[in-house]
Amino acid sequence: MSSETTPGGRIKLVHWARLHDRRHNGFFEALHREGESSGEDWRPMLRLLEHVRTVDGASRLFAFIFTRRLHLTTASGYADSAGHDSVMIGWNPGGSSFQLAFYSLDDSLEAIAGPARHAREPEAFQALDPLLRRLLERS
């Protein structure tokens, strides 16, 4: 599925599909091309995405993009998201750092609450692994 709109049409979720779907790469590659002239480098997000695909259990994961952030979950789509958790991965090209957070999909995507960890590459790869294990264990 290329995109979904939540009830009420408030939010457009882009590319809710299996983690291995290459459309996720395409989204961040396009951001990189668009931002390259202004110095925005989105390649670290692409490298982190490739790392996630190598984690044990990655074949059970789905991903979607919301507000330029990648969200990983075991829910196969928005209609199936009740009771599922997610790991949010944000990239700040200006600050060259990742934002990582674990949250429930029952919460509003517009106001993800809870502690977020900020890490630079490659520390973000190690910081992400326990979040992914937690996500997979809870599914």
N, C-alpha and C positions, 0 to 999 in steps of 0.2 A: 504494500500500500504506500502510495507516495505521500499522502497527508491525511489528517483527520481533524475535524473541528469538534470541540467539546460541546455538550448540550448548551444551548443558548448562543452558539456560534462565537464564543469569546476568544478561544485560543486555537491557533492553527499549529498542529504538531506535524513536523516535517519528517518524512521517511521513517515511519514506525515500521520497522522490519527487523529481520534477523540481524544480529551483530555483523555477520559476515557479508551482508549486502553492501556492494561497492558504492551505492548511492550515498552512503554516509561519507565516504572519502570525497566523492564529487562535490558535496556541499562545502567541505572545508577547503578543497582545492580551489573552488570558485572564490571563496573568501580571500584566500591567499592571492589569487590573481588580481582581484579587485583592490586589495589593500597594499599590494607590493609597491606601488608608486608613492604611497605615503609612509612606507616603512613598516607596515604591518606584516609580520611573518607568522603564518598559520601552520608552517611545517611541523612545529613541535606537537600540535594537536594531532596531526596525521601520524606521527611516530607513536604517540601514546595510544591512538586507536589501533595501530598494528600490534603494539604490546598487549593490549587487552585481548586481542584475538588469539594470543598464544597461551593464555591462562587456562589451567585445568577447569573444565566446565563451561568454557566460552561458547560451546555449541548450544548451550541451553539459554543463552542470553539474547534478548532483543534490545534494540536501541531506537531512540527517537531524538530529534533535535528540536529544541525550544529556546528561543532567544539566544541563538548562537552557542548554546551549550549542548553537550552530548549527555543523554540520560540513558543509563543501562538498567535493564529490568528483566524479570522472568515473565512478565505479562506480555501476551502476544499482540495486544492492541489496547486501545483506550477502553473499549467495552469490557475487557477482561482485567482491568487494572485494579479493581477493588480488592483490598487486602494485600496488595503487592508492595514491595519496597523498590527503591531505585538508588542508584549512585549517580550523582551529577558531576560532570567534569566540565569546568569552564576554563577558558584560556584568555589571559589578558596580554595581548601582544605588546602593549605599551610598557607593561611592567615585567614582561617575560616570566610570568608565573601562572601556575595552574591553581584553580580553586576546586576542591574536592569535598563533597558532602554526601551523607547517607540520609535518606528521608523516606517517608511513606507516600505512596502515590495517592493515598486518601487525602493528603494535604493539598492545598492549593499550589499549583506550579508557579503562580505569580508571586508567591510569598513563601518560598522555601525557608522554613525556620530551622534552627539548629546550628550546631557548630560546623563551620567550614574550615578546612585545612588549606593553607596556602603553601605551595611548594614549587620550586624551580625544577627544571629538567636536569638531571635524571632522577632526583630524589622523589619526584612525583610518581614515578613508576613503582617504587617500593612503597610509598604511602598509599597508593591505590590498591595494592594487592590484598591487604586485610579487609578493606571495604568490599571488594569483590567476593572474597571468601564468605564474609557475613551475608552478603546478598544471596549467594548460592545456597548457603546453609539454611536460610530462612524460607526458601521456596519449597 
